[in-house]
Amino acid sequence: MPKMKTHSSLKDRVKITGTGKVKRFKAYRNHLLSHKSGRQKRNLAGHPVMAAGDVKRLKQSLSNL
């Protein structure tokens, strides 16, 4: 049976912390920032910890990270 591969797009979308939690990136923060208010950009800053239900769903795809 072949090896399980890591889902390549998830490597850049999430990060695993030292304690095993999964941190995600927020949408709408990459480009077209000139017309967005400072308040909106501040609210989009940071990398929240992913919800437990979502982490269970991603465990198999993230098996090699």
SELO-111583 format. One line per field, with one value per residue: residue in three letters; x, y negated, z of N, C-alpha, C in turn; residue number from 1. Coordinates in steps of 0.05 Angstrom, whole numbers, plus 5000, padded with zeros to 4 digits. Each point is the difference from the previous one (the first is absolute). Example, Ala and Ser with C-alpha at 12.3 -4.5 7.8 and 13.67 -1.06 7.14 Angstrom:
<nodes>
residuo <- [ALA,SER]
n_u <- [5264,4993]
n_v <- [5114,4979]
n_w <- [5156,4986]
ca_u <- [4982,5016]
ca_v <- [4976,4976]
ca_w <- [5000,5001]
c_u <- [5018,4985]
c_v <- [4976,4978]
c_w <- [5000,5014]
num <- [1,2]
</nodes>
This chain:
<nodes>
residuo <- [MET,PRO,LYS,MET,LYS,THR,HIS,SER,SER,LEU,LYS,ASP,ARG,VAL,LYS,ILE,THR,GLY,THR,GLY,LYS,VAL,LYS,ARG,PHE,LYS,ALA,TYR,ARG,ASN,HIS,LEU,LEU,SER,HIS,LYS,SER,GLY,ARG,GLN,LYS,ARG,ASN,LEU,ALA,GLY,HIS,PRO,VAL,MET,ALA,ALA,GLY,ASP,VAL,LYS,ARG,LEU,LYS,GLN,SER,LEU,SER,ASN,LEU]
n_u <- [5017,4993,5020,4991,4989,5015,4977,5010,4975,4996,5022,4989,4977,5014,5003,5018,4988,5016,4977,5001,4995,4978,5018,4980,4998,4996,4976,5002,5024,4998,4979,5001,5022,5004,4979,5014,4982,5012,4975,4992,5021,4995,4974,5012,5014,5022,5006,4974,4995,5004,4974,4993,4976,5011,5013,4979,4987,5019,4997,4983,4991,5002,4996,5011,4984]
n_v <- [5024,4980,4984,4991,4983,4980,4989,4996,4994,5020,5007,4984,5014,5019,4996,5019,4995,4992,4991,4997,4975,4994,4983,4984,4994,4974,5001,4990,5012,5011,4990,4979,4993,4986,5013,5019,4997,4983,4994,5002,4985,4984,5001,4997,4985,5014,5021,5002,5012,5021,5001,5012,4994,4977,5000,5011,4982,4984,5015,5012,4977,4994,5025,4987,4981]
n_w <- [5000,4984,5004,5023,4983,5007,5007,4976,4994,5016,4987,4981,5003,5011,5026,5007,5024,5019,5009,4974,5008,4986,4990,4994,4975,5003,4989,4976,5004,4975,4988,4984,5014,4978,4991,5014,5019,5015,5007,4975,4993,5021,4994,4977,5016,5002,5014,4998,5023,4984,4994,5023,4992,4993,5023,5011,4986,5010,5021,4984,4993,5026,4992,4980,5011]
ca_u <- [4983,5018,5001,4981,5013,4990,4985,5020,4990,4997,5026,5003,4977,4998,5026,4997,5015,5016,4982,4983,4977,5002,4994,4991,5003,4974,4996,4997,5022,5024,5003,4978,4997,5000,4973,4989,5005,5020,4986,4996,5026,5008,4984,5009,5027,5002,4995,4984,5002,4978,4981,5007,4986,5015,5026,4995,4995,5025,5022,5010,5014,5024,5014,5029,5012]
ca_v <- [4976,4976,4982,4978,4975,4976,4983,4979,4973,4996,4993,4972,4988,5004,5005,5016,4988,5019,5017,5016,4986,4992,4972,4995,4972,4988,4992,4971,4985,5003,4979,4980,4989,4971,4990,5010,4982,5010,5017,5026,5013,5008,5023,5022,5007,5022,5027,5014,5029,5012,5014,5029,5016,4997,5014,5029,5004,4996,5016,5019,4985,4989,5021,5000,4974]
ca_w <- [5000,4999,5023,5002,4994,5013,4981,4996,5005,5029,5012,5002,5012,5029,5014,5024,5022,5014,5016,4982,4990,4972,4996,4973,4990,4994,4972,4994,5011,4984,4979,4999,5027,5000,5005,5025,5022,5020,5019,4988,4998,5027,5007,4984,5009,5019,4989,5021,5002,4986,5017,5004,4980,4975,5002,4996,4971,4985,5011,4980,4979,5012,5014,4998,5008]
c_u <- [5018,4998,4977,5015,4987,4985,5017,4990,4998,5027,5003,4977,4998,5028,4993,5017,5016,4984,4981,4975,5004,4992,4994,5005,4972,4999,4998,5023,5024,5004,4976,4995,4997,4972,4987,5008,5021,4987,4997,5027,5010,4985,5008,5028,4999,4993,4985,5005,4975,4982,5005,4986,5013,5026,4997,4997,5027,5022,5011,5016,5026,5019,5031,5013,5011]
c_v <- [4975,4983,4979,4975,4977,4984,4974,4972,4994,4993,4970,4986,5002,5005,5016,4987,5022,5020,5016,4987,4991,4971,4996,4970,4990,4992,4969,4983,4999,4978,4982,4988,4970,4989,5010,4982,5012,5018,5028,5016,5010,5025,5025,5009,5024,5026,5016,5030,5012,5015,5030,5017,4999,5014,5030,5007,4998,5019,5019,4985,4989,5021,4998,4974,5002]
c_w <- [5000,5025,4999,4994,5016,4979,4997,5005,5030,5013,5003,5014,5030,5011,5025,5022,5014,5017,4983,4991,4971,4998,4971,4993,4993,4970,4998,5011,4982,4980,5000,5027,5001,5006,5026,5023,5019,5020,4989,4999,5027,5008,4985,5008,5019,4987,5022,4999,4988,5020,5000,4979,4973,5001,4996,4970,4984,5008,4978,4978,5009,5012,4999,5008,5028]
num <- [1,2,3,4,5,6,7,8,9,10,11,12,13,14,15,16,17,18,19,20,21,22,23,24,25,26,27,28,29,30,31,32,33,34,35,36,37,38,39,40,41,42,43,44,45,46,47,48,49,50,51,52,53,54,55,56,57,58,59,60,61,62,63,64,65]
</nodes>
